[in-house]
Amino acid sequence: MSEIILPGSTIGIIGGGHISKMLVMSAKKYGYKVGILDPLEESPASQVADWHIVANYNEESALLELAKRSDVLTFETENIDTNALDFLKKFVAIPQGTFGLSVTQDRLLEREFLDNHSINIAPYETAVVISDIKEAANSVGYPCIVKSTRRYGEEEYIVKIDSPSEVDLAVPLVQQGACMVEAFVKLKKELFMTIAVNSDGEYTLFPIVESFHYTDGLLKKVKAPIEIEDLEQTIINQIELISKVIASELNVCGIVGIEFFLTEDDNLYVNEISARPHESSTYTMDACDFSEYDAHIKGICNWSLPKIKQFMPAVTINITKDNYDLVIELLGKKRKWHYHFYQYPKHAEMFKLGHITVLSDNLEETIQEIKHVGLIDN
């Protein structure tokens, strides 16, 4: 049995965004002191943390200070140098480890990891210049999806190319660095599974949810849980087994999120892994007896993990720059909705400003209500 990191200890978090803010609130509930490292002086997590080191994620002296002031270290983003984290292990416990981070921050390593464990992935090719994209698209076929091989965090963009005449749409992505050109998978559903693990290998599963994205890849809404009658039991079993295998083989503690594609033929593909809390499970703050942030803190501190119960079905949608004014108008009208505002400083120019979770016994009716007020169009 690994040692439990007890209340009164200090948790250090690399990153001060909205995920970090919710981690801090969970950690404080369990009696921990929390320090964060983030370049934004008025980052969301700085509003609730005990102390804040203002520095870039990879500034060595700042990371060392964070490590020496903490009993355990965690992170909310993929934008961290794994070599720096390996060095910090000399000074502080890092239960998430670095292998999972190295896999999830590089899509090529992620695909290799999944392939090595016989987990279905869509066919793909790599591209460095625009001519590579043309060749790759010819190889995987049209339509295809172009993504950066490097994960940059929550707000990432993808480009769908339907024909050779649209290849130049990918120029901005290629200019940022190497890309992955992936075959377009015709979907019946996009599904997401969250699993939490502690240092003793104990795990707990959250409900399988259905996620919906904008065409550029940003998350639009999450319906939780997926109606069980919409999934064959064999698919549910596959999702749970694959999630356990991924979490175990990544050798991480805390939250692991896995995004699945389900095709019309009921074939299951893994599209993406996150070795940290993920926005697809923010609904758990209001709809479950323990949130993913609670489970992450419990996991990295090696508490026993509870079986998760969802009290009510829920729909979560993002508050963005585009709908913010409408959300403010709805505050007095939709009084049963759960509003979460992240409070990024205005100069940060974040697209995502918060989220709303609506609890309901009739999700389809609720989604129609959300459409009717103009927050989403489909």
NUMISE-687289 format. One line per 10 residues: number of its first residue (from 1); their letters; for each residue x, y, z of C-alpha. Coordinates in Angstrom, 1 decimal, decimal comma. Example, Ala and Ser with C-alpha at 12.3 -4.5 7.8 and 13.67 -1.06 7.14 Angstrom:
2
1) as) 12,3:-4,5:7,8; 13,7:-1,1:7,1;
END
This chain:
378
1) mseiilpgst) 0,0:0,0:0,0; 1,3:3,4:-1,0; 1,3:6,2:1,6; -1,7:8,6:1,7; -0,9:12,3:1,3; -2,8:13,6:4,3; -4,9:16,8:4,6; -2,8:19,7:5,7; -0,2:18,9:3,0; 0,4:21,2:0,0;
11) igiiggghis) -0,6:20,4:-3,5; 1,2:22,3:-6,3; -0,5:22,7:-9,7; 1,2:23,6:-12,9; -1,3:25,7:-14,7; -3,8:28,3:-13,4; -6,7:27,9:-15,8; -10,3:26,9:-15,2; -9,5:23,2:-14,7; -6,9:24,2:-12,1;
21) kmlvmsakky) -9,5:26,5:-10,4; -11,8:23,5:-10,0; -9,0:21,3:-8,8; -8,1:23,9:-6,2; -11,7:24,1:-4,9; -11,8:20,3:-4,5; -8,4:20,2:-2,8; -9,4:22,9:-0,4; -12,6:21,0:0,5; -10,4:18,0:1,5;
31) gykvgildpl) -8,2:20,1:3,7; -5,1:20,8:1,5; -3,2:23,9:0,9; -2,7:24,7:-2,8; -0,1:26,7:-4,8; -0,2:27,2:-8,5; 2,2:28,2:-11,2; 0,8:30,2:-14,1; 2,0:33,2:-16,2; -1,3:35,1:-15,8;
41) eespasqvad) -1,4:37,2:-12,7; -5,2:37,1:-12,5; -5,7:33,5:-13,7; -8,9:31,7:-12,6; -7,1:29,5:-10,1; -5,3:32,4:-8,5; -8,7:33,5:-7,1; -8,9:30,5:-4,9; -5,3:29,2:-4,4; -3,3:29,9:-1,3;
51) whivanynee) -0,4:31,2:-3,3; 0,6:31,8:-6,9; 4,0:31,8:-8,6; 3,7:34,0:-11,7; 5,9:32,3:-14,3; 5,8:30,4:-17,5; 5,2:26,6:-17,3; 8,7:25,7:-18,3; 10,6:28,3:-16,3; 13,1:26,0:-14,3;
61) sallelakrs) 13,6:28,2:-11,3; 9,9:28,7:-10,8; 9,1:25,0:-11,2; 11,8:24,2:-8,6; 10,2:26,7:-6,2; 6,8:25,1:-6,8; 8,2:21,7:-6,2; 10,1:22,6:-3,0; 6,9:24,3:-1,5; 4,7:21,3:-2,3;
71) dvltfeteni) 4,2:17,8:-1,0; 2,7:16,6:-4,3; 2,6:18,1:-7,8; 0,0:17,8:-10,5; -0,8:19,6:-13,8; -3,8:20,7:-15,9; -2,1:21,1:-19,3; 0,0:19,2:-21,8; 2,2:22,3:-22,4; 4,9:21,1:-20,0;
81) dtnaldflkk) 8,5:19,9:-20,5; 8,6:16,2:-19,4; 12,3:16,5:-18,8; 11,7:19,3:-16,3; 9,1:17,1:-14,5; 11,6:14,2:-14,4; 14,1:16,5:-12,6; 11,5:17,7:-10,2; 10,8:14,1:-9,0; 13,9:14,5:-6,9;
91) fvaipqgtfg) 12,1:17,1:-4,7; 8,4:16,2:-4,8; 6,0:13,4:-5,5; 4,5:13,5:-9,0; 1,9:10,7:-9,1; 0,7:11,5:-12,6; 4,2:10,7:-13,8; 5,7:11,8:-17,1; 5,1:8,9:-19,4; 1,3:9,6:-19,7;
101) lsvtqdrlle) 2,1:13,3:-20,4; 4,7:12,5:-23,1; 2,1:10,2:-24,8; -0,8:12,6:-24,6; 1,1:15,8:-25,7; 2,3:14,2:-29,0; -0,4:12,7:-31,2; 2,1:10,5:-33,0; 3,2:9,0:-29,8; -0,4:8,7:-28,7;
111) refldnhsin) -1,2:6,8:-32,0; 1,8:4,5:-31,5; 0,8:3,8:-27,9; -2,8:2,9:-28,9; -1,6:0,8:-31,9; 0,9:-1,1:-29,7; -2,0:-2,1:-27,4; -4,2:-3,3:-30,3; -6,7:-0,4:-29,8; -8,5:0,7:-33,0;
121) iapyetavvi) -7,4:4,1:-34,4; -8,2:5,8:-37,7; -5,6:5,5:-40,5; -3,2:8,5:-40,6; -0,1:9,9:-42,2; 2,3:12,6:-41,1; 2,9:15,9:-42,9; 5,6:18,6:-42,6; 4,9:20,8:-45,6; 1,7:21,4:-47,6;
131) sdikeaansv) 2,8:18,9:-50,4; 3,0:16,2:-47,7; -0,7:16,9:-46,9; -1,6:16,4:-50,5; 0,2:13,0:-50,6; -1,2:12,0:-47,2; -4,7:12,9:-48,2; -4,4:10,8:-51,3; -3,2:7,9:-49,1; -5,9:8,1:-46,4;
141) gypcivkstr) -8,6:9,4:-48,8; -11,1:12,3:-48,8; -12,5:13,6:-46,7; -9,7:13,8:-44,1; -8,8:15,6:-40,9; -5,6:17,7:-40,4; -4,4:18,2:-36,8; -1,2:19,5:-35,3; 0,9:16,6:-34,0; 1,6:18,6:-30,9;
151) rygeeeyivk) -1,2:19,0:-28,4; -1,5:22,6:-27,2; -4,2:22,2:-24,6; -8,0:22,7:-24,5; -8,6:25,2:-27,4; -7,2:23,4:-30,4; -8,3:23,5:-34,0; -8,7:20,9:-36,7; -9,3:21,3:-40,4; -11,5:19,1:-42,5;
161) idspsevdla) -10,5:18,7:-46,1; -13,2:17,4:-48,5; -11,4:17,5:-51,8; -7,9:18,3:-53,3; -9,0:21,9:-54,0; -9,3:22,5:-50,2; -5,8:21,3:-49,2; -4,6:24,9:-48,8; -7,0:25,3:-45,8; -4,4:23,4:-43,8;
171) vplvqqgacm) -1,6:26,0:-44,5; -2,0:27,8:-41,1; -1,7:24,5:-39,3; 1,4:23,4:-41,2; 3,0:26,7:-40,5; 2,8:25,9:-36,8; 4,7:22,6:-37,2; 4,3:19,0:-38,2; 0,7:17,7:-38,7; -1,2:14,5:-38,8;
181) veafvklkke) -3,5:13,8:-41,6; -6,2:11,3:-40,5; -8,9:9,5:-42,3; -12,4:10,9:-41,7; -14,4:8,5:-39,6; -18,2:8,7:-40,3; -19,7:8,8:-36,8; -22,8:7,6:-35,2; -21,7:9,0:-31,8; -18,7:10,7:-30,1;
191) lfmtiavnsd) -18,4:9,2:-26,6; -16,2:10,0:-23,6; -15,1:8,0:-20,7; -13,4:9,3:-17,5; -11,6:6,9:-15,2; -9,7:7,8:-12,0; -6,8:5,8:-10,6; -4,9:5,9:-7,3; -1,3:4,9:-6,5; -2,5:1,4:-5,3;
201) geytlfpive) -4,0:0,7:-8,7; -7,6:1,1:-7,5; -9,8:2,7:-10,1; -13,3:4,1:-10,5; -15,3:4,8:-13,6; -17,6:7,8:-14,4; -20,6:7,4:-16,7; -20,1:7,2:-20,4; -21,2:10,5:-22,0; -22,0:11,7:-25,5;
211) sfhytdgllk) -20,1:14,8:-26,7; -20,8:17,2:-29,5; -18,2:19,4:-31,2; -18,1:22,4:-33,6; -16,6:21,8:-37,0; -13,3:23,3:-35,8; -13,0:20,7:-33,0; -14,1:22,8:-30,0; -16,5:21,2:-27,6; -20,1:22,4:-28,0;
221) kvkapieied) -22,1:20,3:-25,5; -22,0:17,1:-23,4; -25,0:14,9:-22,8; -24,5:12,8:-19,6; -25,0:10,0:-19,4; -25,4:8,4:-22,8; -28,8:6,6:-22,8; -27,9:2,9:-22,2; -30,5:1,8:-24,7; -28,4:3,7:-27,4;
231) leqtiinqie) -25,4:1,4:-26,8; -25,1:-2,4:-27,0; -23,8:-4,0:-23,9; -20,8:-5,2:-25,8; -19,9:-1,6:-26,7; -20,1:-0,6:-23,1; -17,9:-3,5:-22,1; -15,4:-2,5:-24,7; -15,3:1,1:-23,6; -14,7:0,1:-20,0;
241) liskviasel) -12,1:-2,5:-20,8; -10,2:-0,1:-23,2; -10,3:2,7:-20,5; -8,9:0,4:-17,9; -6,1:-0,8:-20,2; -5,1:2,8:-21,2; -5,1:4,1:-17,6; -3,1:1,1:-16,4; -0,5:1,2:-19,3; 0,0:5,0:-18,9;
251) nvcgivgief) 1,0:4,3:-15,3; -0,7:7,5:-14,0; -2,6:8,5:-11,0; -5,6:10,8:-11,0; -8,0:11,3:-14,0; -7,6:9,8:-17,4; -10,1:10,8:-20,1; -10,6:8,8:-23,4; -12,5:10,1:-26,4; -14,2:7,4:-28,5;
261) flteddnlyv) -15,6:7,4:-32,0; -18,5:5,0:-32,6; -19,3:4,3:-36,3; -22,6:3,4:-37,9; -21,3:-0,2:-38,0; -20,7:-0,1:-34,3; -16,9:-0,1:-34,7; -15,1:1,7:-31,8; -12,1:3,9:-32,3; -10,1:5,8:-29,7;
271) neisarphes) -9,6:9,4:-30,9; -7,8:11,1:-28,0; -6,4:10,5:-24,5; -6,0:13,1:-21,7; -3,9:12,2:-18,7; -5,6:15,0:-16,6; -9,1:16,3:-15,9; -11,0:17,2:-19,1; -13,8:19,6:-19,9; -16,0:16,7:-21,1;
281) stytmdacdf) -16,6:15,8:-17,5; -17,3:19,2:-16,0; -20,9:18,1:-15,7; -19,8:15,9:-12,7; -19,6:19,0:-10,5; -23,4:19,3:-10,4; -24,7:15,9:-11,5; -22,6:13,4:-9,5; -21,8:12,6:-5,9; -18,1:13,2:-6,6;
291) seydahikgi) -16,7:15,4:-9,4; -13,8:14,4:-11,7; -11,8:17,1:-9,8; -12,6:15,4:-6,5; -11,5:12,1:-7,9; -8,3:13,5:-9,3; -7,3:14,9:-5,9; -8,2:11,7:-4,2; -6,2:9,7:-6,9; -3,0:11,7:-6,7;
301) cnwslpkikq) -3,1:11,8:-2,9; -3,9:8,0:-2,9; -7,2:8,1:-1,1; -9,6:5,2:-1,6; -11,8:5,9:-4,6; -15,6:5,8:-4,4; -18,0:4,2:-6,9; -19,4:7,2:-8,8; -23,2:7,8:-8,7; -24,9:10,3:-11,1;
311) fmpavtinit) -27,9:11,8:-9,4; -29,6:13,1:-12,5; -29,0:13,3:-16,3; -27,3:16,5:-17,4; -26,5:18,6:-20,4; -23,4:20,9:-20,2; -22,7:23,7:-22,7; -19,8:26,1:-22,9; -20,1:29,8:-22,1; -18,1:31,5:-24,9;
321) kdnydlviel) -17,3:35,0:-26,1; -20,0:34,5:-28,7; -22,9:33,7:-26,2; -21,7:35,5:-23,1; -24,1:38,4:-23,3; -27,0:36,1:-23,9; -26,0:34,0:-20,9; -26,0:37,1:-18,7; -29,6:37,9:-19,9; -30,6:34,3:-19,0;
331) lgkkrkwhyh) -29,4:34,5:-15,4; -32,7:35,7:-14,1; -34,8:33,6:-16,4; -33,2:30,1:-16,1; -32,8:30,0:-12,4; -32,4:26,2:-12,1; -29,4:26,1:-14,4; -26,0:25,8:-12,8; -23,6:28,6:-14,0; -19,9:28,4:-13,7;
341) fyqypkhaem) -17,9:31,5:-14,7; -14,1:31,0:-15,0; -13,2:34,7:-14,7; -10,2:34,9:-17,0; -8,7:38,4:-17,2; -10,0:40,4:-20,2; -6,6:40,7:-21,8; -6,3:36,9:-21,9; -8,8:36,9:-24,8; -10,1:33,4:-24,0;
351) fklghitvls) -12,8:32,0:-26,2; -14,2:29,8:-23,4; -15,4:31,8:-20,4; -17,4:29,2:-18,4; -20,0:26,5:-18,7; -23,6:25,8:-17,8; -24,9:22,5:-16,6; -28,7:21,8:-16,8; -30,0:18,8:-14,8; -33,1:17,1:-16,3;
361) dnleetiqei) -35,0:13,9:-16,5; -35,6:14,6:-20,2; -32,4:15,4:-22,0; -33,8:15,8:-25,5; -36,4:18,2:-24,2; -33,7:20,2:-22,3; -31,5:20,4:-25,4; -34,5:21,8:-27,4; -35,0:24,4:-24,6; -31,3:25,4:-24,9;
371) khvglidn) -31,7:25,7:-28,6; -34,9:27,7:-28,2; -33,1:30,4:-26,1; -30,4:30,6:-28,8; -27,3:29,2:-26,9; -26,8:26,4:-29,5; -28,2:25,9:-33,0; -28,1:22,1:-33,2;
END
